[in-house]
Amino acid sequence: MTEIRMQHKTRLSADEIKKKMNGFIEKTLGEFNAKISDTEKQWEKNTLSFSFKTKGMRVSGKVFIEDRLITVEVTIPRVACIFKNKIVNRFNKEAKTLFP
């Protein structure tokens, strides 16, 4: 398994981030609905734990929300390492748009 850690600084409060994050999650699940299964997500205060399967591989992670900071830690199977840059680039692009 390989871990990916990403951070994004924003001017938003933790509450604002959490509201926008819920919308982003629903949009993303809808976009990739045909490619993922067994989705799980659970909020505990300002930490979101999530997991899903794609192409038979389990992906899991956590999103930590603080005032003006989002940290995402994702664990992917080693064979999926070729997608690491794609994951990081997508996170950076989406974070800049959603969390200015």
N, C-alpha and C positions, 0 to 999 in steps of 0.2 A: 504494500500500500504506500501511496505517496501523499504527502500533505502539501496543500497550497494555502498560503496565508496572504490575504490581501487587506489593505486598509484604504479608507477614503475619508479625508477631512471635509467637513461641510459647515455651513453656518446655521444649520437647523438644530433644533432641540431634539432630545431623545424621543419625546412624544410625537413630534412632526415626522421624524424618520420612521418610527414604527407604523404610523398611519400609511405613509407612502410605501413602505416595505410590504405591507399586506396587499396593496393593489398590484405591486410589481410581481409578487409571488403568484397571484391569481392569473395575471397576464402571461407569465412565463409557463405556468402549468398548462394553460390553454394552448399556447404556442407549440409546446413539445408533447402534448397529450398522447399523440400516436407513437412516440418514441420512448416514453417512460411508463413505469408501472410501480405498484406498491409504494405510492407516495405517502410519506408521513411527515407531519410538521407539528411542533408543539412549542408554544411560547411559555417561558417561565420568567416573569418580569420582563426585562429587556434583553433576554437571550432566546433566540430561536434555534431549536434543534430540528434538523431535517434529514431525510434520507429518501432514496428512490432507487429503482433498478432501471438500467438502460442496457439493452443488448445482453441481458443476463448478468450484468455486473452491478454491484451495490456501490452507490455513492452516498456519502453522509457528510454532515458538517454542522457548524454552528455559526450564527450571526450574533455578534455582540454589539449592542447599541448603547452609545453614551451621547451626552450632549456634544455635538459637533464632531463625532467620530463613529465610523462604522468599521468593524473588523469582521472579516469572514475567514473561517478556517474550513477547508474542504478536504476530505480524504477520498482519493480515487484509487482504483486498482492500478498496479504498476503498468499493466498493458495499456492503460489509458493515458499514460504520460505524454503521448504525442499530442494530446489535446490541451496540455497545460497552458501554452501560450494563448490558445483560443479562449480558454476560460478566463484567464487574466485580462485579456483585451476586452472581452465582452463585459466583464465586471467594471473595468475602468470606464468604458463608454457609457454604460447604463448609469453608473454612479454619478458621473458628471452631469448627465441630463436630469436625473430624478432628485439628486441631493446636492444642489448648488452650494 
